[in-house]
Amino acid sequence: MKRIGLAAAALLLTAAALRAHDFRIEPSTFHPEHGQTVAVGLRVGQDFVSDPVPRTVMFIDRFFVRQGRRQSDIDGVDGSDPAGFFTADGSVPAIIAYESKPSKVELAPAKFEAYLRQYGLESIIALRAQRGERNAKGREIFSRCAKAILSGTRPSIAVTQPVGLRYEIVPSSDPTSSAVPFRGRVVYERTPLAGALVTAVFRDDPSLRLVARSDRDGSFSLPLPRNGVWLIKSVRMIDAPKASNAEWESLWASLTFDRR
């Protein structure tokens, strides 16, 4: 029983650490050749200074790669980093997707409100005030909805389609092969979401950040002034299911790619 209690405490601490920072997929290459084995790392941190997240089966809901019309699970060894491997087609872009199972975290009132402001969730602050909960702890479950796009020798319309994550950022064109502004949609359970805050962070200079709000069609545009690796991210918060023993549920979407 003591071991179980310690394990549960460790998982709670891990969950809190994961919620507190950006989560992204980091492949061994963003530009694989045909037949190349790609290692898929999971990373959590801030401003691209991050720690590896080992493959943990009990946290994984879905973890797969889509290449053209083919989709396959990403295999790996539990507890290992990288979290998995796959063989690249190379001719078409590869879309890697990861969705976690919900984890629980609890924050003091001031910290919870600060985090809500940081991620553009002022509507939740207003709702908590309306419900008389502003001085209550923030009890939340959260899930990760991460994607990465790897280039192919030719662009593909497949990257402009949702892959089925509960919350995801969907490009309007292949961002690995275009120097035009990044245009995309924020999609929640396959439905465009209006009013979502979207942030872009540049790996080579994390101080370079751009923000936008999605319009009524869920669409947004970000100019991305430099080529290189970008992280696009957004957070969605809703009322938590009654059985979760939490007030709020958050979904953390991220998309990484290398724009040449």
Steps between C-alpha positions, in 0.01 A plus 500: 500500500790734577647435154164571339469825694849611397430411138177698504679801651772477235242489221324805645827692510576394143157612388546838666838546333362409158207739531721789601700517174471462126488146365616419148612224267867513401597263216861411427454674164233720346614401148524119478604308191317197365548201728670700775427404862372802690529516879209682663576687821247655734614820672369724776648836593493869428637689202646180348711438812345171592529159657427165335171331583554122490240279336245421772231263378260584781493866383458431126159509339619513138845523341520455123640625169301571185678498163270555207212256540694271734480529878691286749566500873841615616665216686755530778621366833315614812714731712737587215607818323449539207137405555472316169621438144355473152622458141452807284347490156684818405293576192206645697493694828477296819254617764590377848221523759498436874205522738531432871249372749380760754717577803395695806658807657403754766624860525466775758247770398757768406716258299198358323378845396849603384519190282155574355611851406824371346312273261226743407227333707347818644153358436572233763611769747170680444305177538678415826418847632138459395483167685667642811805276451772761454655424840465124457782271389508413133430127467561388147554201276711555187591314182769554237409517130831535317590477132813539286524522122805360319561604140472281192642547154164644399226682697184315598144614563491244784668747737195730465264237642439432873648174626233452767659642816250659737670837458738576217657763280440427133706681232326636191798396285820301545708723732826314426506611135349849504646837593158670515350591839388201704125468471304237685194402696445416865280191520330367812343156463502549119315834528670839431548698822464878512689729738791267578838657576772357273870563565800433275852461648821488292759242611809700403375808686222419750456870573350519151131433568186572305142475622159494335139424585295263288201653323145363492611234249787393725750652256810704583813632330856549628770667283800287621777740392782242497561149370579220746325294765179646641270394780135601463292446815159561655307398814129421524321483838150368571300370796638166616285185499327448834674168562846662472494664846618824338335824392687554173640304209772644277625380164847610389555505123842539344641478148869498408656517153809628320425760235781524249 
